């Protein structure tokens, strides 16, 4: 068995993990600062920021997330989303209504 190689490999992997933690924290700080003032979309008469959209990720299933991204990130109309996802426009409207309900609930939780 090649123990020196194994020792060197494990040591290098541990050092990489320690370095990555510091780099990841520094990069996340920079990304959050850069993303804070931008990335706002309109949801009816309300402005929805990137932070709120990120919080929605935990609450929505995959189908609703596809609609959310298509509507607010890709800026597609309901008809375009329906064609793209092979769903009816009414289904897309219902999913958008459900997303709005989650936005309202998140905002109420934030003010409480």
C-alpha positions in Angstrom: 0.0 0.0 0.0 1.2 3.5 -0.8 0.8 5.3 2.6 2.8 8.4 1.8 0.6 9.0 -1.2 -2.6 8.5 0.8 -1.3 10.8 3.6 -0.4 13.5 1.1 -3.8 13.2 -0.6 -5.8 13.4 2.6 -3.7 16.4 3.8 -4.1 18.3 0.5 -7.9 17.6 0.6 -8.2 18.9 4.1 -6.2 22.0 3.3 -8.4 22.6 0.2 -11.6 22.3 2.4 -10.2 24.9 4.8 -9.2 27.3 2.0 -12.5 26.9 0.2 -14.5 27.8 3.4 -12.7 31.1 3.6 -13.0 31.8 -0.2 -16.7 30.8 -0.3 -17.6 33.2 2.6 -15.7 36.0 0.9 -17.3 35.4 -2.5 -20.8 35.1 -1.0 -20.3 38.5 0.8 -19.3 40.1 -2.5 -22.2 38.5 -4.4 -24.8 39.5 -1.9 -23.5 43.1 -1.8 -23.6 43.2 -5.6 -27.0 41.6 -5.9 -28.8 43.6 -3.2 -29.8 46.8 -5.2 -30.7 45.0 -8.4 -32.9 42.1 -9.4 -36.3 43.5 -8.7 -39.4 42.4 -10.5 -43.0 43.5 -10.4 -45.7 41.2 -9.0 -49.0 43.1 -9.7 -48.4 46.4 -7.8 -45.6 45.1 -5.6 -41.9 45.0 -6.1 -40.3 41.6 -5.5 -36.6 41.5 -4.8 -34.1 38.7 -5.3 -34.1 37.9 -1.6 -37.9 37.2 -1.7 -37.6 35.1 -4.8 -34.8 33.1 -3.1 -37.1 32.6 0.0 -39.8 31.3 -2.4 -37.5 28.5 -3.5 -38.0 26.7 -0.2 -41.8 27.0 -0.4 -42.6 26.1 -4.0 -42.5 22.8 -5.9 -40.7 22.3 -9.2 -43.7 23.2 -11.4 -44.3 26.5 -9.6 -40.6 27.3 -9.7 -40.5 26.8 -13.5 -43.4 29.3 -13.8 -41.7 31.7 -11.4 -38.4 31.7 -13.3 -40.1 31.9 -16.7 -42.3 34.8 -15.7 -40.0 36.9 -13.5 -36.5 36.0 -14.7 -37.1 35.3 -18.3 -39.9 37.9 -18.6 -42.2 35.6 -20.5 -46.0 36.1 -20.9 -48.5 33.6 -19.6 -49.1 32.4 -23.1 -45.4 31.9 -23.8 -45.0 30.0 -20.5 -48.0 27.8 -21.4 -46.5 27.0 -24.8 -43.1 26.4 -23.3 -44.3 24.1 -20.5 -47.0 22.5 -22.6 -49.7 23.5 -20.1 -52.9 25.6 -20.4 -52.8 29.3 -19.8 -55.3 28.8 -17.1 -52.9 26.5 -15.2 -50.2 29.1 -15.5 -52.5 31.7 -14.1 -53.4 29.5 -11.2 -49.7 28.8 -10.5 -49.0 32.6 -10.6 -51.9 33.1 -8.1 -50.3 30.5 -5.8 -47.0 32.2 -6.1 -48.6 35.6 -5.2 -50.1 33.9 -2.1 -46.7 32.8 -1.0 -45.2 36.3 -1.6 -48.0 37.8 0.6 -47.4 35.2 3.3 -43.6 35.8 3.3 -44.1 39.6 3.5 -46.5 39.1 6.5 -43.9 36.9 8.2 -41.2 39.5 7.6 -43.3 42.3 9.2 -44.3 40.2 12.2 
